Amino acid sequence: MDETEFWELLDSTRQAAEGDVEDQADLLVEKLMQLDPDAVLDFARHFEARYNRAYLWDLWGAAAVLLDGASDDVFDYFRCWLIGQGREVFEGAVHDPDSLAELLDDFDDEVDGDGEDLGYAADEAYEQLTGAETPDLGLPPPPPEPVGAPFDLEDEAVLAERFPALWDRFRE
């Protein structure tokens, strides 16, 4: 599975689920189960690589603005959700987290921002196909800390200054 196929799977399941991330995860498992186990592992590698790439202080800050705070687990699930939003949103957010103010059509912190189930879709499909747990994907380990300069994720003045567009649109 190449990168284009990876994003096409995410796009097709998001559209079919009409933005409902739990439905998207279920549909993703169904689609992955139509593939051979090696293709599922390829999907898992693409997903995990992007998940690790999004381990950024600035993206964590953007999640804190959108979700009115973001613990470690919340940020983990946010990164999964972000991948599920597709290539344009993901790449835009990784390059400029404040651009999420323009990239997201709408955002409801009660239902959006939590893609935990998406993070397990490949594992679930692989296990159902093979009866075995997903093996090591052979990827470099994730960074021990988020990339970038740390800052206080609970300081509203810092968040408003670092993410002015997000702050204006989602917090004021």
C-alpha positions as CSV (number, residue, x, y, z in Angstrom):
1,M,0.0,0.0,0.0
2,D,1.4,3.3,-1.0
3,E,0.8,6.7,0.6
4,T,-2.0,7.6,-1.9
5,E,-3.9,4.4,-1.1
6,F,-3.5,5.1,2.6
7,W,-5.1,8.5,2.3
8,E,-7.8,7.2,-0.1
9,L,-8.9,4.6,2.5
10,L,-9.1,7.3,5.2
11,D,-11.0,9.7,2.9
12,S,-13.5,7.1,1.7
13,T,-14.3,5.9,5.2
14,R,-14.6,9.5,6.6
15,Q,-17.0,10.4,3.8
16,A,-19.0,7.3,4.2
17,A,-19.2,7.9,7.9
18,E,-20.3,11.5,7.4
19,G,-17.6,12.6,9.8
20,D,-18.6,10.3,12.7
21,V,-15.2,9.1,13.8
22,E,-16.5,5.9,15.5
23,D,-18.3,4.9,12.3
24,Q,-15.2,5.8,10.3
25,A,-13.2,3.4,12.5
26,D,-15.7,0.6,12.0
27,L,-15.7,1.2,8.2
28,L,-11.9,1.3,8.2
29,V,-11.7,-2.1,9.9
30,E,-14.2,-3.5,7.3
31,K,-12.2,-2.1,4.4
32,L,-8.8,-3.3,5.8
33,M,-10.2,-6.8,6.3
34,Q,-10.8,-6.9,2.5
35,L,-7.0,-6.6,2.1
36,D,-4.3,-9.1,2.7
37,P,-2.4,-9.0,6.0
38,D,0.7,-7.4,4.5
39,A,-1.4,-4.5,3.1
40,V,-2.9,-4.0,6.6
41,L,0.6,-3.9,8.0
42,D,1.5,-1.3,5.4
43,F,-1.5,0.8,6.4
44,A,-0.4,0.4,10.1
45,R,3.1,1.7,9.2
46,H,1.7,4.7,7.3
47,F,-0.6,5.5,10.3
48,E,2.0,5.0,12.9
49,A,4.6,7.1,11.0
50,R,2.1,10.0,10.8
51,Y,1.1,9.6,14.4
52,N,4.7,9.9,15.5
53,R,5.3,12.8,13.1
54,A,2.5,14.7,14.7
55,Y,4.1,14.5,18.2
56,L,4.8,18.2,18.2
57,W,4.5,20.8,21.0
58,D,2.7,23.3,18.7
59,L,0.2,20.7,17.6
60,W,-0.4,19.8,21.2
61,G,-1.0,23.4,21.9
62,A,-3.5,23.6,19.1
63,A,-5.3,20.6,20.5
64,A,-5.4,22.3,23.9
65,V,-7.2,25.3,22.3
66,L,-9.6,23.2,20.3
67,L,-10.4,20.8,23.2
68,D,-10.2,23.3,26.1
69,G,-7.2,21.4,27.4
70,A,-5.4,18.3,26.3
71,S,-3.8,15.6,28.6
72,D,-1.3,13.1,27.2
73,D,-4.1,10.6,26.3
74,V,-6.3,13.3,24.9
75,F,-3.4,14.5,22.6
76,D,-2.7,10.8,21.6
77,Y,-6.4,10.4,20.5
78,F,-6.3,13.9,18.9
79,R,-3.4,12.9,16.6
80,C,-5.4,9.8,15.5
81,W,-8.4,11.9,14.8
82,L,-6.2,14.4,12.9
83,I,-4.9,11.6,10.6
84,G,-8.5,10.5,10.1
85,Q,-9.3,14.0,8.8
86,G,-7.3,13.3,5.7
87,R,-4.1,14.4,4.0
88,E,-4.9,18.1,3.5
89,V,-5.9,18.7,7.1
90,F,-3.2,16.6,8.6
91,E,-0.3,18.1,6.5
92,G,-1.6,21.6,7.0
93,A,-1.8,21.1,10.8
94,V,1.6,19.6,11.0
95,H,3.2,22.4,9.1
96,D,1.1,25.2,10.8
97,P,-1.1,24.1,13.7
98,D,-2.8,27.5,13.8
99,S,-4.1,26.8,10.2
100,L,-6.6,24.4,11.7
101,A,-8.7,27.5,12.2
102,E,-9.2,27.5,8.4
103,L,-8.8,23.8,7.6
104,L,-11.7,22.7,9.8
105,D,-15.2,23.4,8.5
106,D,-16.6,23.0,12.0
107,F,-15.4,21.5,15.2
108,D,-17.4,20.4,18.2
109,D,-15.2,19.4,21.1
110,E,-17.9,17.1,22.4
111,V,-17.7,14.8,19.4
112,D,-14.6,15.8,17.4
113,G,-10.9,15.5,18.3
114,D,-11.0,11.9,19.7
115,G,-9.9,9.3,17.2
116,E,-8.8,6.6,19.6
117,D,-10.7,3.9,17.6
118,L,-9.0,4.9,14.4
119,G,-5.7,4.2,16.1
120,Y,-6.6,0.6,16.7
121,A,-8.3,-0.1,13.3
122,A,-5.3,-1.7,11.7
123,D,-4.6,-3.8,14.8
124,E,-8.2,-5.0,14.9
125,A,-8.3,-5.9,11.2
126,Y,-4.9,-7.7,11.3
127,E,-6.0,-9.7,14.3
128,Q,-9.3,-10.7,12.7
129,L,-7.5,-11.7,9.5
130,T,-4.7,-13.7,11.1
131,G,-5.7,-14.5,14.6
132,A,-2.4,-13.0,15.7
133,E,-1.4,-9.6,17.2
134,T,0.1,-7.0,15.0
135,P,3.9,-7.6,14.8
136,D,6.5,-4.9,15.3
137,L,6.2,-2.6,12.4
138,G,9.9,-1.9,12.1
139,L,9.6,1.8,12.4
140,P,12.0,4.0,14.4
141,P,10.9,4.6,17.9
142,P,8.8,7.7,18.5
143,P,10.6,10.7,20.1
144,P,10.6,10.5,23.9
145,E,9.2,14.1,24.1
146,P,7.2,16.2,21.6
147,V,9.3,17.9,19.0
148,G,9.8,21.7,19.4
149,A,10.1,24.1,22.2
150,P,7.9,23.2,25.2
151,F,5.5,25.7,26.7
152,D,2.7,25.8,29.3
153,L,-0.3,24.1,27.7
154,E,-2.5,25.5,30.4
155,D,-1.6,29.2,30.1
156,E,-4.4,30.8,28.1
157,A,-2.4,33.9,27.3
158,V,0.4,31.8,25.8
159,L,-2.1,29.7,23.8
160,A,-3.9,32.8,22.5
161,E,-0.6,34.4,21.5
162,R,0.8,31.2,19.8
163,F,-2.5,30.3,18.0
164,P,-4.3,33.5,17.3
165,A,-6.5,32.2,14.6
166,L,-7.6,29.1,16.5
167,W,-8.1,31.2,19.7
168,D,-10.2,33.7,17.8
169,R,-12.4,31.1,16.1
170,F,-12.8,28.5,18.9
171,R,-12.2,30.1,22.2
172,E,-13.5,33.7,22.1
